[in-house]
């Protein structure tokens, strides 16, 4: 079995799907690992490290595409590249199948068995495969550092001969993995932190990190999906939460927004009116900018100043810590492959919840219950 690793070609993508360390572990299991030249260079894994691990540096991209039994990537390869794969090849990467029905149709047509790293169920047995959580943790950490760097104030309280400087005030919207990491990082930097999430279940986690949980009374409405994500609220409840957020945004030097809804555009939590009421020099880092943004004024890939507030819509935050992001993603890959491969070949046992929910297509059919129910 040949496991192929491509060099990522998407803009702002510096990660690699498999590190030399994990390549060596797969080789010890009897698999061959073929790596495109330069695949790990942007993540500081030169070709020589892969050679030392026992991997083969292939002649080029096309050789891997045509010969790989299992292809590992981060971003989905282009359609013309997918057509070069064997019709029984296995593809593992971020697929975002709900947002890309045309990709699902192509995978069915080509007979590719495709597993989406974004579709790994959030259950305890799958935690070591959960690439979304791994990458979200990095995104939250980096967003906090970007905000601190952009702000023209100290974050911690500073006692100086010239007087005492009060600590900066930060507000984190969304207390999932990214939000919790942003909270923890801002607290370590000395900021006073508040956090908002529609899920009351996360209050204890927020407070355990030393932040104040901002509560909105939403009655008995269910606010969490089966997979642990926040659910979209009806319009009246959204208006209520925006009113509360508005009051806290006025007092904040930093806002980090992280709210996402699977398969839907990111909810707007920060309106133009809120930005107008923020203090000049304040900073918003909108992690959700790639999905439309949580701030009404976010421009993806840009830093813009509106009403004296700097609004940052960053590109691919996990890739900005490409070495550690690649290490974590690679370990997630290894755990999934360890489940999938039996006796040296893939075994699609759909009685296993992880394989059932992670597999998008197999042998020309849609497998994912998420897509079937949609």
N, C-alpha and C positions, 0 to 999 in steps of 0.2 A: 504494500500500500504506500503510495507516494502522497505525502502531505506537502502541498505547495503554499508558499508564502510570497505574496506580491508586494512590490514597492507601492505605497499609497501615492496617488497622483492628484487627489482632490486639493483644491486651494486650502491653504492654512492647515493641512494635515501632515503632522510630523511623526505620528505614532507608527508602530509596526505591530502586526498581529501576533507574532511569535518571537520571543527573545532567544538568544543562544542557550540560556539556562534551561528553558522549557523544551527547546529543540532536542537537547541532549537527553532529557527524560523520555521524550517520545521515541527517540532512537533506541533507547534501552528497552522499550516495549516492543521492538521489532518493526517499527515504522521507518520509512525513509523520509527525510525532510529535505525538500528542494527550496532554495531561497533565490529570489531574483537579485541580481547584483545591486548593491546599494540599498536594499530594502530597509535595513536598520540604521543607515548612516545618520539620518536626521534625528534619531533617538539616541545617538552615540553608541550604537552597536555595529561596529565595522564588520565587513565580510570575514575578516580573519577570525573573529570570535565565533562565528557560525562554523567555519571550517574546523576550528579547534574542538567544537562540540560534536563534530561528526557529520554535520550537514553538508549537502552538496550545493555549491553555488552554480546555478543553472546557466545555460548559454544565453538566456534572455527571457523576456516576459512571455512570448508566444510558446516557448518550450514548456513552461510551467502550466500555462492554460490548457495546452493540448494533452499533457501527460498526467496531471494531478488527479488522483482519486478523491482527495479531500482538499478543497481550496479554502485557506484561511485569510480573511482580510478584515479591515475595520469598516471602511465604506464599501457600498455595493459596487462591484465592477460595472463598467458600461455594458450596454446591451450587446454590442458587437464582440466584446470579450466573453460574455456569457455564452455566446454561440460557439465559441471555440472549445468549450468544455465537453468532456464525454457526456453522453446522454444519461449515464447513471452516476455522474459525479455528485459529490456532496459539497455544498457551499455553506460556510458559516461566517456570518458577519452581521453588522447592523443592517436590517432590511426595512424597518418601518413600513410593514406591509399594509396597514390600514390606510396610510397616506398615499400608497403607491399601487393601486390596483392593476395598473398596466404592467408593473414589474412581476406581480403574482401571475398574471396571464402568460408572460414570457417564460417564467420558471416552469409553469405547467407544460407549456408547449415543448420546451427543451427536455423535459423529464428530469430536471435537476432536483435533487433532494436538498432543500434550503432550510437552514435553521437560523432563526433571527436572535441575535444576542439581546435585542431589545424586548424579546418575547419571553425570556426566561421567567417563570412564575416566581412571585415573591413568597416563597415558602421556606421554612427553616432548612430543609434538605438541599435546597438549591442556592443557599447563600454564597457558597464558594464559586458559583457560576454566574452570579448576578453582576454582569458588566455595567449595567445602568447605575447601580449603586456605587461601584468602584469609580466610574467616571464622574458621577455627581459629587462624590466626596472631594475629588480634585477640583471640580468646578467651583464648589462653595469656598474652598480654601483660597483659590486664586482670585476669586471675585473680591474677597475681603482684603487681600493684599493690594489689588488694583484700586479699590476704594480708598484705602489708607494712603496710597501713593499719590492719588489725585487730590485728596483733601488738603487744604492749606492750613491745617490745624494739627496740633498734637492729638493723638488718640488718648493717651493716659493723662491723668491729673499730674500736673507738674508744679512743684513748689520751688520757686526761684527767688533770688534776692530782689528781683523786680516785682514780685507778686506771685500769687497762685493762679495757675491756669486750670480751669475745670476740665473734666474729661469730655471727650466727644460723645455725642449720643447717636446710636445706630439703631435702625429698625430693619429687621429681616422679615420679609413676607414669604411665607411658605416654610414649614418646618419638617420637610422631608430630609433625605440624606444631605443634599446640597445646602439646605438652609441650616441644618444643625452644624455642619462643618463651618459655615460662614459665622454662625453664632460663636462657636468655640474659638475660632481664629480672632474675631474682633474682640472677644473677652480677653484672650491672651495678650492682645496688643494694648489693652487697658481701657477700651471703650465701655461705656454703659450701654447695654443692649436690651432692646425690646424685640419681641417676635410675635407675629400673628400667623394663625393657621385656622381654617374653618373646622379642622378636626380636633375636638376637645381631647381626644386620646393622646395627643402629643404634648399636652401641657406639662406633664411630669418630666418628659425628656428635655424640654426647653428650660425648665426651672433647674434641672440637675446640672445644666451648664452655666448656671449663674445669671440667666437672663430673665426678664419679666415677661410673662405671657399676657398678651393683649386679648381679652375675651370679647366676643360678640354673641349676644343671645339670639340663637337661631331656632329656638324651640326644639321640637322632636325630630326635625328633618334629618335624614340620613346624610352624612357628609363624607363618607368614605366608601370606596369601591371594595369589592372582594379582594382585590390585589393590594389594598392598602393605600391607594392613591386618593387624592381629594376629588370629590364629585362636583360637577358644575351646579351652581345654585340657581334658583329661579330669580327673575329680575328684581323682585321686591327685597329678597335677602341680599342680593348683590348691592343694591342701593344702601342697605343698612350697613354692610361691611365697609363700603367705601366711605360712609360718613365717619365711622370709627377710625379707619385708616387715615383719613384726612386730618383729624385732630392730632394724631401722633406724628404724621409726616411734617406738620408745621414746626415741630420741635426737634426734628432729626437733622444731624449733620450728614449722615450716611444712610442711604436705603439700599439694601440688596434684595432684589426680587427673584424668586425661584419657582413660582407657581406654574405648573404644567398640568394639562388634562390629556391623558392618552388618546391619540387619534383626533384631537381637536386643537384649534388655535389656542394659544395661551390666553388666559382671562386677563382683561384690563383691570388692574387694581389701582394704578396711579393715573389719575386723569390730569388733563392740562390745568384745571383749576387748582388741583393739589400742588402741582409744580409751581404755579404762580405764588402760592402761599408759603413756599419753602424759603429758608434763609439764603441770601446770596452766597455763593461759594460751596453750597451743599453738593453732594455727589449721589447719583443714582447709578448702580451697576445692575443691569437687567440681564440676568443669566438666561431668561426665556426669550431673548431677542431673536434667536434662530427660528422660533415658532410663532413669531408675530409680536412678542414682547408683552410684559406686564405693565409697562408704562406707555401711555398713549402717544408720547412724543419720541419714543425710542426709534433710532435708525440703525438697523442691523449693520454691524461692521464699522460703525462710526462713533466718534465722541462728538456730541453736539452740545452747545450751550443755549439753553432756553430759560428766559427770565432769570438769568444769573446762576442757573443750576447746570452743572455738568452731567449729562446723561450718556452713559456708556453702554453700547450694544456690542459686546465682545464676540469675536469669532473663535469658535472651537476652543473653549477654555481648557479642556483636558489635554489638548495637543500642546498647550503652552508649558506643560510639565511632561514632556514627551517620554522621558526615560522612565519615570515612575508610572506614568499612565500605561506605557507599553508593558511594563512588568506586571501590573495588576491585571490588565486585559489578557495577557498571555496565560496567567494563572487561572483566570476564569475559563479560558479556552481549554486548558489542560483538564480541568475538572469536568467540563462538558464532554470532551473526547473520552475521558476515562469511563464515563457512563455509557456513551454511545458505542464504543468499540469493544467487541467481544471476539476472542480467538482471531485477532488480527484484522477484523473487518467490521464495518458498521452494522449494527443490529437495531433496527427501528422497532423497538418494543413499545407500542403505543398504549400498553396497559400502564406504563410508567407516566405519571402526570407531567413530569418535566419534559420528557421527549414529546409527548402529545402536544403540549402547549407551545413548545419552542419550535417544533417543526412546522414550517409554513406550507411547503409542498413536498410531495414524495410520489414518485412514479406517475407523474402527470395529474395528480389529484391534490386538492387543497385539504390539508390535515387540520390546521389550526382551528380549534373551537371558536376562538375570537373572531376569525374571519367568517366562519360558517354562521355564527349568530348574527353577524353584522349584515 
